[in-house]
Amino acid sequence: MAIYKMRYFFEWGGTCLWSANDAARKEFGYAVDEQKLPISRKLKNLLWYLQAYHDNMMDMDNAPDESPWWTEEDTIMFHKKK
């Protein structure tokens, strides 16, 4: 049985899961779509939520500055959930 290793970090407008070994890359590609993983719906939803939350941090009109509506409380909550 193959062992799939993943890396977890954020990319703007992308995913937060990345293949970290050949078996994972062969099965899922490099940027991993969490919807294709054999994990619970709850975990898939959490990964999607965290990526969407992260993407809201950037001010798309003034990248790479943080969004003016991103508060210190948002930063604390984001880091607690990830």
DSSP file (Angstrom, degrees, kcal/mol; ACC not computed):
  #  RESIDUE AA STRUCTURE BP1 BP2  ACC     N-H-->O    O-->H-N    N-H-->O    O-->H-N    TCO  KAPPA ALPHA  PHI   PSI    X-CA   Y-CA   Z-CA
    1    1 A M              0   0    0      0, 0.0     2,-0.1     0, 0.0     0, 0.0   0.000 360.0 360.0 360.0 132.4    0.0    0.0    0.0
    2    2 A A        -     0   0    0     21,-0.1     2,-0.6     1,-0.1     0, 0.0  -0.380 360.0-140.2 -70.8 145.8    1.4    3.4   -1.0
    3    3 A I        -     0   0    0     -2,-0.1     2,-0.6     2,-0.0    21,-0.3  -0.947  15.0-155.3-107.5 120.5    2.2    6.0    1.7
    4    4 A Y        -     0   0    0     -2,-0.6     2,-0.4    19,-0.1    18,-0.0  -0.853   5.7-162.9 -99.9 122.8    1.2    9.5    0.6
    5    5 A K        -     0   0    0     -2,-0.6    15,-3.0     2,-0.0    16,-0.6  -0.884   8.7-168.2-105.9 136.7    3.1   12.3    2.2
    6    6 A M  E     -A   19   0A   0     -2,-0.4     2,-0.4    13,-0.2    13,-0.2  -0.900  14.3-145.3-123.1 150.6    1.7   15.8    2.1
    7    7 A R  E     -A   18   0A   0     11,-3.4    11,-2.4    -2,-0.3     2,-0.6  -0.879  15.0-146.5-109.1 149.2    3.0   19.3    2.9
    8    8 A Y  E     +A   17   0A   0     -2,-0.4     2,-0.3     9,-0.2     9,-0.2  -0.927  41.7 119.9-124.1 105.8    0.7   21.9    4.4
    9    9 A F        -     0   0    0      7,-1.2     2,-0.3    -2,-0.6    -2,-0.1  -0.971  53.9-103.9-158.0 161.8    1.2   25.6    3.5
   10   10 A F        -     0   0    0     -2,-0.3     2,-0.4     4,-0.0     6,-0.2  -0.648  24.2-175.0 -98.8 145.5   -0.8   28.3    1.8
   11   11 A E    >   -     0   0    0      4,-0.8     3,-2.1    -2,-0.3     2,-0.1  -0.995  40.4 -99.3-131.8 136.3   -0.5   29.7   -1.7
   12   12 A W  T 3  S-     0   0    0     -2,-0.4     3,-0.1     1,-0.3    39,-0.0  -0.355 105.2  -4.8 -59.3 125.4   -2.6   32.7   -2.9
   13   13 A G  T 3  S+     0   0    0     38,-0.2    -1,-0.3     1,-0.2     2,-0.1   0.663 124.9  81.8  68.1  16.6   -5.6   31.5   -4.9
   14   14 A G  S <  S-     0   0    0     -3,-2.1     2,-0.2     1,-0.2    -1,-0.2   0.004  84.3 -66.5-121.5-134.8   -4.4   27.9   -4.7
   15   15 A T        -     0   0    0     -3,-0.1    -4,-0.8     2,-0.1    -1,-0.2  -0.631  20.3-138.2-118.2 175.3   -4.4   25.0   -2.3
   16   16 A C  S    S+     0   0    0     16,-0.3    -7,-1.2    -2,-0.2     2,-0.4   0.325  82.5  76.8-117.5   4.2   -2.9   24.4    1.1
   17   17 A L  E     +A    8   0A   0     15,-0.4    15,-2.4    -9,-0.2     2,-0.4  -0.955  55.4 178.3-118.8 136.2   -1.9   20.8    0.4
   18   18 A W  E     -AB   7  31A   0    -11,-2.4   -11,-3.4    -2,-0.4    13,-0.2  -0.995  34.3-107.3-137.2 138.3    1.1   19.8   -1.7
   19   19 A S  E     -A    6   0A   0     11,-2.7   -13,-0.2    -2,-0.4     3,-0.1  -0.421  28.5-175.0 -65.7 137.2    2.5   16.3   -2.5
   20   20 A A        +     0   0    0    -15,-3.0     2,-0.3    -2,-0.1   -14,-0.2   0.347  62.9  35.6-118.5   2.8    5.7   15.6   -0.6
   21   21 A N  S  > S-     0   0    0    -16,-0.6     4,-2.3     1,-0.1     5,-0.2  -0.959  86.5-101.8-148.1 169.5    6.7   12.3   -2.1
   22   22 A D  H  > S+     0   0    0     -2,-0.3     4,-2.6     1,-0.2     5,-0.2   0.867 117.4  55.2 -61.2 -39.1    6.6   10.5   -5.5
   23   23 A A  H  > S+     0   0    0    -20,-0.2     4,-1.8     1,-0.2    -1,-0.2   0.920 110.9  44.9 -62.3 -43.2    3.6    8.3   -4.5
   24   24 A A  H  > S+     0   0    0    -21,-0.3     4,-3.3     2,-0.2     5,-0.5   0.910 113.4  50.0 -67.2 -42.2    1.5   11.4   -3.6
   25   25 A R  H  X S+     0   0    0     -4,-2.3     4,-1.9     1,-0.2    -2,-0.2   0.900 110.8  50.1 -62.8 -40.1    2.6   13.2   -6.8
   26   26 A K  H  < S+     0   0    0     -4,-2.6    -1,-0.2    -5,-0.2    -2,-0.2   0.892 119.9  36.1 -64.8 -39.2    1.7   10.2   -9.0
   27   27 A E  H  < S+     0   0    0     -4,-1.8    -2,-0.2    -5,-0.2    -1,-0.2   0.878 137.5  12.7 -81.8 -40.0   -1.7    9.9   -7.4
   28   28 A F  H  < S-     0   0    0     -4,-3.3     5,-0.4     1,-0.3    -3,-0.2   0.467  96.0-121.9-121.0  -5.0   -2.7   13.6   -6.8
   29   29 A G     <  -     0   0    0     -4,-1.9    -1,-0.3    -5,-0.5   -10,-0.2  -0.356  47.0 -67.3  81.3-174.4   -0.3   15.8   -8.7
   30   30 A Y  S    S+     0   0    0      1,-0.2   -11,-2.7   -12,-0.1     2,-0.6   0.965 126.6  50.8 -81.1 -55.8    1.8   18.4   -6.9
   31   31 A A  B    S-B   18   0A   0    -13,-0.2     2,-0.5    -6,-0.1   -13,-0.2  -0.753  91.2-141.7 -81.1 121.9   -1.0   20.8   -5.9
   32   32 A V        -     0   0    0    -15,-2.4     2,-0.8    -2,-0.6   -15,-0.4  -0.743   6.7-143.1 -97.7 126.8   -3.5   18.5   -4.2
   33   33 A D    >   -     0   0    0     -2,-0.5     3,-2.2    -5,-0.4     4,-0.3  -0.779  12.2-151.8 -82.3 111.1   -7.2   19.0   -4.5
   34   34 A E  G >  S+     0   0    0     -2,-0.8     3,-1.3     1,-0.3     5,-0.3   0.751  90.8  68.9 -59.8 -23.4   -8.5   18.1   -1.1
   35   35 A Q  G 3  S+     0   0    0      1,-0.2    -1,-0.3     9,-0.1     4,-0.1   0.730  96.8  53.6 -67.7 -20.0  -11.8   17.0   -2.6
   36   36 A K  G <  S+     0   0    0     -3,-2.2    -1,-0.2    -8,-0.1    -2,-0.2   0.448  89.0 101.3 -93.2  -0.9  -10.0   14.0   -4.2
   37   37 A L  S <  S-     0   0    0     -3,-1.3     2,-2.0    -4,-0.3     7,-0.1  -0.562  81.2-119.7 -86.1 148.6   -8.5   12.8   -1.0
   38   38 A P  S    S+     0   0    0      0, 0.0     2,-0.3     0, 0.0    -1,-0.1  -0.439  75.1 117.1 -82.8  65.2   -9.9    9.8    1.0
   39   39 A I  S    S-     0   0    0     -2,-2.0     5,-0.0    -5,-0.3    -2,-0.0  -0.801  72.5 -75.5-126.6 168.4  -10.6   12.0    4.0
   40   40 A S     >  -     0   0    0     -2,-0.3     4,-2.3     1,-0.1     5,-0.2  -0.216  34.9-120.6 -65.3 154.1  -13.7   13.0    5.9
   41   41 A R  H  > S+     0   0    0      1,-0.2     4,-2.7     2,-0.2     5,-0.2   0.873 114.8  58.1 -58.9 -38.6  -16.1   15.6    4.5
   42   42 A K  H  > S+     0   0    0      1,-0.2     4,-2.0     2,-0.2    -1,-0.2   0.913 108.1  44.3 -60.6 -44.2  -15.5   17.6    7.7
   43   43 A L  H  > S+     0   0    0      2,-0.2     4,-2.5     1,-0.2    -2,-0.2   0.896 112.2  52.5 -69.1 -40.5  -11.7   17.7    7.1
   44   44 A K  H  X S+     0   0    0     -4,-2.3     4,-2.3     1,-0.2    -2,-0.2   0.929 110.9  47.9 -58.6 -44.9  -12.2   18.6    3.4
   45   45 A N  H  X S+     0   0    0     -4,-2.7     4,-2.7     1,-0.2    -1,-0.2   0.886 110.3  51.9 -64.7 -39.0  -14.5   21.4    4.4
   46   46 A L  H  X S+     0   0    0     -4,-2.0     4,-2.7     2,-0.2    -2,-0.2   0.925 110.3  48.0 -64.2 -44.5  -12.0   22.7    6.9
   47   47 A L  H  X S+     0   0    0     -4,-2.5     4,-2.1     2,-0.2    -2,-0.2   0.917 113.5  47.5 -62.3 -43.5   -9.2   22.7    4.4
   48   48 A W  H  X S+     0   0    0     -4,-2.3     4,-2.4    -5,-0.2    -2,-0.2   0.923 112.5  49.9 -61.6 -44.7  -11.4   24.6    1.9
   49   49 A Y  H  X S+     0   0    0     -4,-2.7     4,-2.8     1,-0.2    -2,-0.2   0.921 109.9  49.6 -61.0 -46.8  -12.5   27.1    4.6
   50   50 A L  H  X S+     0   0    0     -4,-2.7     4,-2.6     2,-0.2    -1,-0.2   0.894 111.6  48.7 -62.3 -40.3   -8.9   27.8    5.7
   51   51 A Q  H  X S+     0   0    0     -4,-2.1     4,-2.4     2,-0.2   -38,-0.2   0.931 113.5  46.4 -65.6 -44.0   -7.7   28.4    2.1
   52   52 A A  H  X S+     0   0    0     -4,-2.4     4,-1.2     2,-0.2    -2,-0.2   0.901 113.2  49.9 -63.7 -40.6  -10.7   30.7    1.4
   53   53 A Y  H  < S+     0   0    0     -4,-2.8     3,-0.4     1,-0.2     4,-0.3   0.921 111.2  49.2 -62.7 -45.3  -10.0   32.5    4.7
   54   54 A H  H >< S+     0   0    0     -4,-2.6     3,-1.9     1,-0.2     4,-0.4   0.914 106.8  55.4 -59.4 -45.3   -6.3   32.9    3.8
   55   55 A D  H >< S+     0   0    0     -4,-2.4     3,-0.8     1,-0.3    -1,-0.2   0.767  99.1  61.8 -64.2 -25.2   -7.1   34.2    0.4
   56   56 A N  T 3< S+     0   0    0     -4,-1.2    -1,-0.3    -3,-0.4    -2,-0.2   0.597  87.6  75.9 -74.3  -9.7   -9.3   37.0    1.9
   57   57 A M  T <  S+     0   0    0     -3,-1.9    10,-4.2    -4,-0.3     2,-0.3   0.776  81.4  79.2 -72.8 -26.6   -6.2   38.3    3.7
   58   58 A M  B <  S-C   66   0B   0     -3,-0.8     2,-1.1    -4,-0.4     8,-0.2  -0.655  77.6-133.8 -90.4 138.0   -4.7   39.9    0.5
   59   59 A D    >   -     0   0    0      6,-2.4     3,-1.9    -2,-0.3     6,-0.2  -0.783  18.8-161.8 -83.5 101.8   -5.9   43.2   -0.8
   60   60 A M  T 3  S+     0   0    0     -2,-1.1     3,-0.4     1,-0.3    -1,-0.2   0.708  88.0  54.4 -64.0 -20.7   -6.3   42.3   -4.5
   61   61 A D  T 3  S+     0   0    0      1,-0.2    -1,-0.3    -3,-0.1    -2,-0.0   0.607 123.5  25.7 -84.8 -12.4   -6.2   45.9   -5.5
   62   62 A N  S X  S-     0   0    0     -3,-1.9     3,-2.1     3,-0.2    -3,-0.2  -0.181  99.2-153.3-144.2  43.9   -3.0   46.6   -3.7
   63   63 A A  T 3  S+     0   0    0     -3,-0.4     3,-0.1     1,-0.3    -3,-0.1  -0.322  70.4  25.9 -63.2 145.8   -1.2   43.2   -3.5
   64   64 A P  T 3  S+     0   0    0      0, 0.0    -1,-0.3     0, 0.0    -4,-0.1  -0.888  98.8 100.9 -95.3  22.5    0.8   42.0   -1.7
   65   65 A D  S <  S-     0   0    0     -3,-2.1    -6,-2.4    -6,-0.2    -3,-0.2  -0.297  81.2-101.5 -63.5 150.0   -0.5   44.3    1.1
   66   66 A E  B     -C   58   0B   0     -8,-0.2    -8,-0.3     1,-0.1    -1,-0.1  -0.378  47.2 -90.7 -67.5 152.5   -2.8   42.7    3.7
   67   67 A S    >   -     0   0    0    -10,-4.2     3,-1.5     1,-0.1    -1,-0.1  -0.362  27.3-131.4 -62.4 139.8   -6.5   43.5    3.2
   68   68 A P  T 3  S+     0   0    0      0, 0.0    -1,-0.1     0, 0.0    -2,-0.1   0.722 108.7  53.6 -67.5 -19.2   -7.6   46.6    5.1
   69   69 A W  T 3  S+     0   0    0      2,-0.1     2,-0.7   -12,-0.0    -2,-0.1   0.399  82.6 103.0 -95.3   3.7  -10.5   44.6    6.5
   70   70 A W    <   -     0   0    0     -3,-1.5     2,-0.1   -13,-0.2    -4,-0.0  -0.790  61.0-163.5 -85.8 115.0   -8.3   41.9    7.9
   71   71 A T     >  -     0   0    0     -2,-0.7     4,-1.9     1,-0.1     5,-0.1  -0.433  34.8-107.6 -98.6 169.9   -8.0   42.5   11.6
   72   72 A E  H  > S+     0   0    0      1,-0.2     4,-2.3     2,-0.2     5,-0.2   0.868 122.7  56.3 -61.0 -36.8   -5.7   41.3   14.4
   73   73 A E  H  > S+     0   0    0      1,-0.2     4,-2.6     2,-0.2    -1,-0.2   0.880 104.2  53.0 -62.8 -38.3   -8.6   39.2   15.6
   74   74 A D  H  > S+     0   0    0      2,-0.2     4,-2.9     1,-0.2    -2,-0.2   0.919 108.4  50.3 -61.6 -43.6   -8.8   37.6   12.2
   75   75 A T  H  X S+     0   0    0     -4,-1.9     4,-2.3     2,-0.2    -2,-0.2   0.926 111.7  47.3 -61.3 -45.8   -5.1   36.7   12.3
   76   76 A I  H  X S+     0   0    0     -4,-2.3     4,-1.8     2,-0.2    -2,-0.2   0.931 114.2  46.8 -61.8 -46.6   -5.4   35.1   15.8
   77   77 A M  H  X S+     0   0    0     -4,-2.6     4,-2.0     1,-0.2    -2,-0.2   0.910 111.2  51.9 -64.1 -42.2   -8.5   33.1   14.7
   78   78 A F  H  X S+     0   0    0     -4,-2.9     4,-1.9     1,-0.2    -1,-0.2   0.935 111.0  46.8 -59.5 -47.0   -6.8   32.0   11.5
   79   79 A H  H  < S+     0   0    0     -4,-2.3    -1,-0.2     1,-0.2    -2,-0.2   0.806 110.0  54.0 -68.7 -29.2   -3.7   30.7   13.3
   80   80 A K  H  < S+     0   0    0     -4,-1.8    -1,-0.2    -5,-0.2    -2,-0.2   0.897 112.0  44.5 -67.6 -40.0   -5.8   28.9   15.9
   81   81 A K  H  <        0   0    0     -4,-2.0    -2,-0.2     1,-0.2    -1,-0.2   0.804 360.0 360.0 -77.6 -29.5   -7.7   27.0   13.2
   82   82 A K     <        0   0    0     -4,-1.9    -1,-0.2    -5,-0.2    -2,-0.2   0.519 360.0 360.0 -81.5 360.0   -4.8   26.1   11.1
